[in-house]
Amino acid sequence: MNSHGECGKQWTGLRRAHCPACHETFNSDSAAEKHRRGTPGIDRRCLPPVEVGLVAVAQPWGTCWQTPGSGEPWFKNDQP
């Protein structure tokens, strides 16, 4: 289990990415980069993950944001 000392959030998995600015957790570096805008050191900022097309997936350790994919389990609430 990994954790971020500043916010205390925890997650598992070697590919996960945790944003040190907004403290959201993502399933990959590429998903995390989708929510960042601007130039590092100048005007870098976070956008809400849902605004950039990411979906929240409930994990035992908390929410993980990821890119949607057809037929994947994160769509289970939309299926009959």
Jmol script that loads the backbone (N, CA, C; Angstrom):
load data "model"
ATOM      1  N   MET A   1       0.857  -1.177   0.000  1.00  0.00           N
ATOM      2  CA  MET A   1       0.000   0.000   0.000  1.00  0.00           C
ATOM      3  C   MET A   1       0.901   1.238   0.000  1.00  0.00           C
ATOM      4  N   ASN A   2       0.613   2.158  -0.905  1.00  0.00           N
ATOM      5  CA  ASN A   2       1.316   3.436  -0.973  1.00  0.00           C
ATOM      6  C   ASN A   2       0.471   4.496  -0.283  1.00  0.00           C
ATOM      7  N   SER A   3       1.113   5.540   0.181  1.00  0.00           N
ATOM      8  CA  SER A   3       0.362   6.644   0.781  1.00  0.00           C
ATOM      9  C   SER A   3       1.106   7.955   0.557  1.00  0.00           C
ATOM     10  N   HIS A   4       0.344   9.044   0.606  1.00  0.00           N
ATOM     11  CA  HIS A   4       0.907  10.377   0.443  1.00  0.00           C
ATOM     12  C   HIS A   4       0.954  11.019   1.826  1.00  0.00           C
ATOM     13  N   GLY A   5       2.129  11.385   2.263  1.00  0.00           N
ATOM     14  CA  GLY A   5       2.308  11.914   3.608  1.00  0.00           C
ATOM     15  C   GLY A   5       1.540  13.186   3.913  1.00  0.00           C
ATOM     16  N   GLU A   6       1.346  14.032   2.915  1.00  0.00           N
ATOM     17  CA  GLU A   6       0.680  15.312   3.146  1.00  0.00           C
ATOM     18  C   GLU A   6      -0.830  15.162   3.347  1.00  0.00           C
ATOM     19  N   CYS A   7      -1.470  14.335   2.512  1.00  0.00           N
ATOM     20  CA  CYS A   7      -2.927  14.212   2.601  1.00  0.00           C
ATOM     21  C   CYS A   7      -3.379  12.924   3.278  1.00  0.00           C
ATOM     22  N   GLY A   8      -2.503  11.937   3.355  1.00  0.00           N
ATOM     23  CA  GLY A   8      -2.846  10.673   4.007  1.00  0.00           C
ATOM     24  C   GLY A   8      -3.599   9.682   3.140  1.00  0.00           C
ATOM     25  N   LYS A   9      -3.908  10.050   1.878  1.00  0.00           N
ATOM     26  CA  LYS A   9      -4.606   9.108   1.003  1.00  0.00           C
ATOM     27  C   LYS A   9      -3.710   7.917   0.708  1.00  0.00           C
ATOM     28  N   GLN A  10      -4.362   6.753   0.528  1.00  0.00           N
ATOM     29  CA  GLN A  10      -3.634   5.526   0.232  1.00  0.00           C
ATOM     30  C   GLN A  10      -4.133   4.929  -1.075  1.00  0.00           C
ATOM     31  N   TRP A  11      -3.284   4.108  -1.707  1.00  0.00           N
ATOM     32  CA  TRP A  11      -3.643   3.413  -2.930  1.00  0.00           C
ATOM     33  C   TRP A  11      -2.719   2.229  -3.114  1.00  0.00           C
ATOM     34  N   THR A  12      -3.131   1.322  -3.994  1.00  0.00           N
ATOM     35  CA  THR A  12      -2.303   0.173  -4.338  1.00  0.00           C
ATOM     36  C   THR A  12      -2.040   0.187  -5.837  1.00  0.00           C
ATOM     37  N   GLY A  13      -1.034  -0.527  -6.253  1.00  0.00           N
ATOM     38  CA  GLY A  13      -0.718  -0.653  -7.673  1.00  0.00           C
ATOM     39  C   GLY A  13       0.502   0.150  -8.067  1.00  0.00           C
ATOM     40  N   LEU A  14       1.337  -0.448  -8.875  1.00  0.00           N
ATOM     41  CA  LEU A  14       2.579   0.201  -9.297  1.00  0.00           C
ATOM     42  C   LEU A  14       2.365   1.287 -10.335  1.00  0.00           C
ATOM     43  N   ARG A  15       1.277   1.229 -11.094  1.00  0.00           N
ATOM     44  CA  ARG A  15       1.034   2.206 -12.159  1.00  0.00           C
ATOM     45  C   ARG A  15       0.257   3.420 -11.686  1.00  0.00           C
ATOM     46  N   ARG A  16      -0.233   3.444 -10.496  1.00  0.00           N
ATOM     47  CA  ARG A  16      -1.063   4.551 -10.015  1.00  0.00           C
ATOM     48  C   ARG A  16      -0.257   5.852  -9.965  1.00  0.00           C
ATOM     49  N   ALA A  17      -0.983   6.963 -10.086  1.00  0.00           N
ATOM     50  CA  ALA A  17      -0.380   8.294  -9.976  1.00  0.00           C
ATOM     51  C   ALA A  17      -1.220   9.105  -9.002  1.00  0.00           C
ATOM     52  N   HIS A  18      -0.565   9.788  -8.089  1.00  0.00           N
ATOM     53  CA  HIS A  18      -1.255  10.628  -7.114  1.00  0.00           C
ATOM     54  C   HIS A  18      -0.797  12.065  -7.324  1.00  0.00           C
ATOM     55  N   CYS A  19      -1.747  12.973  -7.499  1.00  0.00           N
ATOM     56  CA  CYS A  19      -1.408  14.374  -7.752  1.00  0.00           C
ATOM     57  C   CYS A  19      -1.053  15.064  -6.438  1.00  0.00           C
ATOM     58  N   PRO A  20       0.141  15.620  -6.338  1.00  0.00           N
ATOM     59  CA  PRO A  20       0.536  16.299  -5.109  1.00  0.00           C
ATOM     60  C   PRO A  20      -0.134  17.662  -4.922  1.00  0.00           C
ATOM     61  N   ALA A  21      -0.795  18.167  -5.970  1.00  0.00           N
ATOM     62  CA  ALA A  21      -1.466  19.464  -5.875  1.00  0.00           C
ATOM     63  C   ALA A  21      -2.915  19.330  -5.402  1.00  0.00           C
ATOM     64  N   CYS A  22      -3.700  18.464  -6.073  1.00  0.00           N
ATOM     65  CA  CYS A  22      -5.130  18.339  -5.726  1.00  0.00           C
ATOM     66  C   CYS A  22      -5.429  17.069  -4.931  1.00  0.00           C
ATOM     67  N   HIS A  23      -4.461  16.179  -4.822  1.00  0.00           N
ATOM     68  CA  HIS A  23      -4.559  14.942  -4.039  1.00  0.00           C
ATOM     69  C   HIS A  23      -5.581  13.943  -4.565  1.00  0.00           C
ATOM     70  N   GLU A  24      -5.819  13.961  -5.871  1.00  0.00           N
ATOM     71  CA  GLU A  24      -6.625  12.917  -6.504  1.00  0.00           C
ATOM     72  C   GLU A  24      -5.690  11.786  -6.917  1.00  0.00           C
ATOM     73  N   THR A  25      -6.225  10.571  -7.006  1.00  0.00           N
ATOM     74  CA  THR A  25      -5.436   9.412  -7.410  1.00  0.00           C
ATOM     75  C   THR A  25      -5.946   8.931  -8.764  1.00  0.00           C
ATOM     76  N   PHE A  26      -5.007   8.572  -9.648  1.00  0.00           N
ATOM     77  CA  PHE A  26      -5.313   8.175 -11.021  1.00  0.00           C
ATOM     78  C   PHE A  26      -4.738   6.796 -11.291  1.00  0.00           C
ATOM     79  N   ASN A  27      -5.334   6.081 -12.248  1.00  0.00           N
ATOM     80  CA  ASN A  27      -4.865   4.727 -12.519  1.00  0.00           C
ATOM     81  C   ASN A  27      -3.573   4.685 -13.327  1.00  0.00           C
ATOM     82  N   SER A  28      -3.139   5.836 -13.882  1.00  0.00           N
ATOM     83  CA  SER A  28      -1.900   5.873 -14.657  1.00  0.00           C
ATOM     84  C   SER A  28      -1.397   7.313 -14.757  1.00  0.00           C
ATOM     85  N   ASP A  29      -0.145   7.438 -15.180  1.00  0.00           N
ATOM     86  CA  ASP A  29       0.415   8.772 -15.396  1.00  0.00           C
ATOM     87  C   ASP A  29      -0.335   9.502 -16.508  1.00  0.00           C
ATOM     88  N   SER A  30      -0.738   8.769 -17.546  1.00  0.00           N
ATOM     89  CA  SER A  30      -1.433   9.429 -18.656  1.00  0.00           C
ATOM     90  C   SER A  30      -2.794   9.961 -18.219  1.00  0.00           C
ATOM     91  N   ALA A  31      -3.497   9.239 -17.367  1.00  0.00           N
ATOM     92  CA  ALA A  31      -4.778   9.741 -16.847  1.00  0.00           C
ATOM     93  C   ALA A  31      -4.539  10.973 -15.977  1.00  0.00           C
ATOM     94  N   ALA A  32      -3.498  10.946 -15.169  1.00  0.00           N
ATOM     95  CA  ALA A  32      -3.190  12.092 -14.303  1.00  0.00           C
ATOM     96  C   ALA A  32      -2.843  13.323 -15.136  1.00  0.00           C
ATOM     97  N   GLU A  33      -2.086  13.139 -16.207  1.00  0.00           N
ATOM     98  CA  GLU A  33      -1.685  14.267 -17.049  1.00  0.00           C
ATOM     99  C   GLU A  33      -2.879  14.926 -17.728  1.00  0.00           C
ATOM    100  N   LYS A  34      -3.946  14.176 -17.966  1.00  0.00           N
ATOM    101  CA  LYS A  34      -5.128  14.754 -18.608  1.00  0.00           C
ATOM    102  C   LYS A  34      -5.766  15.850 -17.762  1.00  0.00           C
ATOM    103  N   HIS A  35      -5.596  15.790 -16.445  1.00  0.00           N
ATOM    104  CA  HIS A  35      -6.249  16.783 -15.585  1.00  0.00           C
ATOM    105  C   HIS A  35      -5.362  17.994 -15.285  1.00  0.00           C
ATOM    106  N   ARG A  36      -4.137  18.017 -15.809  1.00  0.00           N
ATOM    107  CA  ARG A  36      -3.211  19.123 -15.574  1.00  0.00           C
ATOM    108  C   ARG A  36      -3.156  20.039 -16.796  1.00  0.00           C
ATOM    109  N   ARG A  37      -3.171  21.331 -16.553  1.00  0.00           N
ATOM    110  CA  ARG A  37      -3.096  22.320 -17.629  1.00  0.00           C
ATOM    111  C   ARG A  37      -2.058  23.367 -17.264  1.00  0.00           C
ATOM    112  N   GLY A  38      -1.557  24.030 -18.280  1.00  0.00           N
ATOM    113  CA  GLY A  38      -0.604  25.106 -18.056  1.00  0.00           C
ATOM    114  C   GLY A  38       0.835  24.643 -18.096  1.00  0.00           C
ATOM    115  N   THR A  39       1.724  25.605 -17.937  1.00  0.00           N
ATOM    116  CA  THR A  39       3.162  25.365 -17.971  1.00  0.00           C
ATOM    117  C   THR A  39       3.696  25.169 -16.560  1.00  0.00           C
ATOM    118  N   PRO A  40       4.442  24.067 -16.316  1.00  0.00           N
ATOM    119  CA  PRO A  40       5.008  23.854 -14.977  1.00  0.00           C
ATOM    120  C   PRO A  40       5.834  25.052 -14.523  1.00  0.00           C
ATOM    121  N   GLY A  41       5.614  25.464 -13.290  1.00  0.00           N
ATOM    122  CA  GLY A  41       6.343  26.579 -12.715  1.00  0.00           C
ATOM    123  C   GLY A  41       5.792  27.946 -13.074  1.00  0.00           C
ATOM    124  N   ILE A  42       4.823  27.992 -13.983  1.00  0.00           N
ATOM    125  CA  ILE A  42       4.272  29.286 -14.398  1.00  0.00           C
ATOM    126  C   ILE A  42       2.790  29.377 -14.050  1.00  0.00           C
ATOM    127  N   ASP A  43       1.996  28.556 -14.717  1.00  0.00           N
ATOM    128  CA  ASP A  43       0.548  28.619 -14.475  1.00  0.00           C
ATOM    129  C   ASP A  43      -0.077  27.212 -14.408  1.00  0.00           C
ATOM    130  N   ARG A  44       0.696  26.235 -13.967  1.00  0.00           N
ATOM    131  CA  ARG A  44       0.224  24.841 -13.883  1.00  0.00           C
ATOM    132  C   ARG A  44      -0.919  24.747 -12.890  1.00  0.00           C
ATOM    133  N   ARG A  45      -1.982  24.047 -13.270  1.00  0.00           N
ATOM    134  CA  ARG A  45      -3.147  23.901 -12.395  1.00  0.00           C
ATOM    135  C   ARG A  45      -3.862  22.591 -12.687  1.00  0.00           C
ATOM    136  N   CYS A  46      -4.733  22.213 -11.781  1.00  0.00           N
ATOM    137  CA  CYS A  46      -5.533  20.993 -11.916  1.00  0.00           C
ATOM    138  C   CYS A  46      -6.940  21.351 -12.364  1.00  0.00           C
ATOM    139  N   LEU A  47      -7.493  20.524 -13.228  1.00  0.00           N
ATOM    140  CA  LEU A  47      -8.897  20.618 -13.605  1.00  0.00           C
ATOM    141  C   LEU A  47      -9.630  19.462 -12.949  1.00  0.00           C
ATOM    142  N   PRO A  48     -10.907  19.624 -12.661  1.00  0.00           N
ATOM    143  CA  PRO A  48     -11.653  18.492 -12.116  1.00  0.00           C
ATOM    144  C   PRO A  48     -11.574  17.311 -13.094  1.00  0.00           C
ATOM    145  N   PRO A  49     -11.236  16.119 -12.616  1.00  0.00           N
ATOM    146  CA  PRO A  49     -11.076  14.964 -13.508  1.00  0.00           C
ATOM    147  C   PRO A  49     -12.285  14.711 -14.411  1.00  0.00           C
ATOM    148  N   VAL A  50     -13.486  14.906 -13.903  1.00  0.00           N
ATOM    149  CA  VAL A  50     -14.677  14.662 -14.715  1.00  0.00           C
ATOM    150  C   VAL A  50     -14.749  15.625 -15.901  1.00  0.00           C
ATOM    151  N   GLU A  51     -14.221  16.824 -15.770  1.00  0.00           N
ATOM    152  CA  GLU A  51     -14.240  17.812 -16.851  1.00  0.00           C
ATOM    153  C   GLU A  51     -13.330  17.441 -18.010  1.00  0.00           C
ATOM    154  N   VAL A  52     -12.364  16.564 -17.773  1.00  0.00           N
ATOM    155  CA  VAL A  52     -11.456  16.146 -18.851  1.00  0.00           C
ATOM    156  C   VAL A  52     -11.779  14.732 -19.325  1.00  0.00           C
ATOM    157  N   GLY A  53     -12.963  14.226 -18.965  1.00  0.00           N
ATOM    158  CA  GLY A  53     -13.432  12.944 -19.474  1.00  0.00           C
ATOM    159  C   GLY A  53     -13.024  11.720 -18.691  1.00  0.00           C
ATOM    160  N   LEU A  54     -12.482  11.900 -17.491  1.00  0.00           N
ATOM    161  CA  LEU A  54     -12.106  10.750 -16.672  1.00  0.00           C
ATOM    162  C   LEU A  54     -13.311  10.285 -15.859  1.00  0.00           C
ATOM    163  N   VAL A  55     -13.316   9.019 -15.501  1.00  0.00           N
ATOM    164  CA  VAL A  55     -14.401   8.460 -14.699  1.00  0.00           C
ATOM    165  C   VAL A  55     -13.846   7.986 -13.363  1.00  0.00           C
ATOM    166  N   ALA A  56     -14.669   8.127 -12.341  1.00  0.00           N
ATOM    167  CA  ALA A  56     -14.279   7.706 -10.998  1.00  0.00           C
ATOM    168  C   ALA A  56     -14.627   6.236 -10.810  1.00  0.00           C
ATOM    169  N   VAL A  57     -13.690   5.491 -10.269  1.00  0.00           N
ATOM    170  CA  VAL A  57     -13.902   4.083  -9.968  1.00  0.00           C
ATOM    171  C   VAL A  57     -13.653   3.892  -8.477  1.00  0.00           C
ATOM    172  N   ALA A  58     -14.642   3.353  -7.787  1.00  0.00           N
ATOM    173  CA  ALA A  58     -14.490   3.101  -6.351  1.00  0.00           C
ATOM    174  C   ALA A  58     -13.591   1.885  -6.155  1.00  0.00           C
ATOM    175  N   GLN A  59     -12.567   2.070  -5.363  1.00  0.00           N
ATOM    176  CA  GLN A  59     -11.654   0.996  -4.988  1.00  0.00           C
ATOM    177  C   GLN A  59     -11.750   0.805  -3.477  1.00  0.00           C
ATOM    178  N   PRO A  60     -11.309  -0.318  -2.944  1.00  0.00           N
ATOM    179  CA  PRO A  60     -11.354  -0.507  -1.490  1.00  0.00           C
ATOM    180  C   PRO A  60     -10.597   0.578  -0.717  1.00  0.00           C
ATOM    181  N   TRP A  61      -9.588   1.169  -1.347  1.00  0.00           N
ATOM    182  CA  TRP A  61      -8.764   2.183  -0.695  1.00  0.00           C
ATOM    183  C   TRP A  61      -9.204   3.597  -1.024  1.00  0.00           C
ATOM    184  N   GLY A  62     -10.190   3.793  -1.904  1.00  0.00           N
ATOM    185  CA  GLY A  62     -10.677   5.130  -2.251  1.00  0.00           C
ATOM    186  C   GLY A  62     -10.998   5.246  -3.727  1.00  0.00           C
ATOM    187  N   THR A  63     -11.177   6.458  -4.189  1.00  0.00           N
ATOM    188  CA  THR A  63     -11.533   6.715  -5.585  1.00  0.00           C
ATOM    189  C   THR A  63     -10.290   6.764  -6.457  1.00  0.00           C
ATOM    190  N   CYS A  64     -10.399   6.155  -7.628  1.00  0.00           N
ATOM    191  CA  CYS A  64      -9.330   6.178  -8.618  1.00  0.00           C
ATOM    192  C   CYS A  64      -9.932   6.686  -9.922  1.00  0.00           C
ATOM    193  N   TRP A  65      -9.328   7.713 -10.510  1.00  0.00           N
ATOM    194  CA  TRP A  65      -9.819   8.285 -11.769  1.00  0.00           C
ATOM    195  C   TRP A  65      -9.110   7.624 -12.919  1.00  0.00           C
ATOM    196  N   GLN A  66      -9.887   7.306 -13.985  1.00  0.00           N
ATOM    197  CA  GLN A  66      -9.281   6.666 -15.141  1.00  0.00           C
ATOM    198  C   GLN A  66     -10.024   7.002 -16.416  1.00  0.00           C
ATOM    199  N   THR A  67      -9.390   6.699 -17.537  1.00  0.00           N
ATOM    200  CA  THR A  67      -9.988   6.910 -18.845  1.00  0.00           C
ATOM    201  C   THR A  67     -11.051   5.842 -19.060  1.00  0.00           C
ATOM    202  N   PRO A  68     -12.233   6.228 -19.528  1.00  0.00           N
ATOM    203  CA  PRO A  68     -13.274   5.225 -19.740  1.00  0.00           C
ATOM    204  C   PRO A  68     -12.951   4.306 -20.914  1.00  0.00           C
ATOM    205  N   GLY A  69     -13.506   3.119 -20.864  1.00  0.00           N
ATOM    206  CA  GLY A  69     -13.355   2.150 -21.953  1.00  0.00           C
ATOM    207  C   GLY A  69     -14.655   1.370 -22.081  1.00  0.00           C
ATOM    208  N   SER A  70     -15.044   1.046 -23.273  1.00  0.00           N
ATOM    209  CA  SER A  70     -16.320   0.369 -23.465  1.00  0.00           C
ATOM    210  C   SER A  70     -16.285  -1.032 -22.879  1.00  0.00           C
ATOM    211  N   GLY A  71     -17.380  -1.396 -22.239  1.00  0.00           N
ATOM    212  CA  GLY A  71     -17.529  -2.739 -21.706  1.00  0.00           C
ATOM    213  C   GLY A  71     -16.741  -3.017 -20.435  1.00  0.00           C
ATOM    214  N   GLU A  72     -16.126  -2.037 -19.869  1.00  0.00           N
ATOM    215  CA  GLU A  72     -15.336  -2.242 -18.662  1.00  0.00           C
ATOM    216  C   GLU A  72     -16.217  -2.167 -17.416  1.00  0.00           C
ATOM    217  N   PRO A  73     -15.765  -2.705 -16.307  1.00  0.00           N
ATOM    218  CA  PRO A  73     -16.603  -2.774 -15.105  1.00  0.00           C
ATOM    219  C   PRO A  73     -17.034  -1.431 -14.541  1.00  0.00           C
ATOM    220  N   TRP A  74     -16.339  -0.331 -14.861  1.00  0.00           N
ATOM    221  CA  TRP A  74     -16.740   0.959 -14.285  1.00  0.00           C
ATOM    222  C   TRP A  74     -18.048   1.461 -14.861  1.00  0.00           C
ATOM    223  N   PHE A  75     -18.582   0.786 -15.887  1.00  0.00           N
ATOM    224  CA  PHE A  75     -19.878   1.166 -16.424  1.00  0.00           C
ATOM    225  C   PHE A  75     -20.998   0.330 -15.842  1.00  0.00           C
ATOM    226  N   LYS A  76     -20.746  -0.441 -14.808  1.00  0.00           N
ATOM    227  CA  LYS A  76     -21.743  -1.370 -14.281  1.00  0.00           C
ATOM    228  C   LYS A  76     -23.025  -0.679 -13.848  1.00  0.00           C
ATOM    229  N   ASN A  77     -22.984   0.585 -13.420  1.00  0.00           N
ATOM    230  CA  ASN A  77     -24.197   1.287 -12.995  1.00  0.00           C
ATOM    231  C   ASN A  77     -25.072   1.664 -14.179  1.00  0.00           C
ATOM    232  N   ASP A  78     -24.507   1.706 -15.393  1.00  0.00           N
ATOM    233  CA  ASP A  78     -25.274   2.078 -16.576  1.00  0.00           C
ATOM    234  C   ASP A  78     -25.904   0.874 -17.280  1.00  0.00           C
ATOM    235  N   GLN A  79     -25.509  -0.324 -16.892  1.00  0.00           N
ATOM    236  CA  GLN A  79     -26.001  -1.516 -17.566  1.00  0.00           C
ATOM    237  C   GLN A  79     -27.211  -2.074 -16.862  1.00  0.00           C
ATOM    238  N   PRO A  80     -28.117  -2.734 -17.627  1.00  0.00           N
ATOM    239  CA  PRO A  80     -29.325  -3.290 -17.017  1.00  0.00           C
ATOM    240  C   PRO A  80     -29.026  -4.405 -16.041  1.00  0.00           C
TER     241      PRO A  80
END
end "model"
wireframe off; spacefill off
backbone 0.3
color backbone group
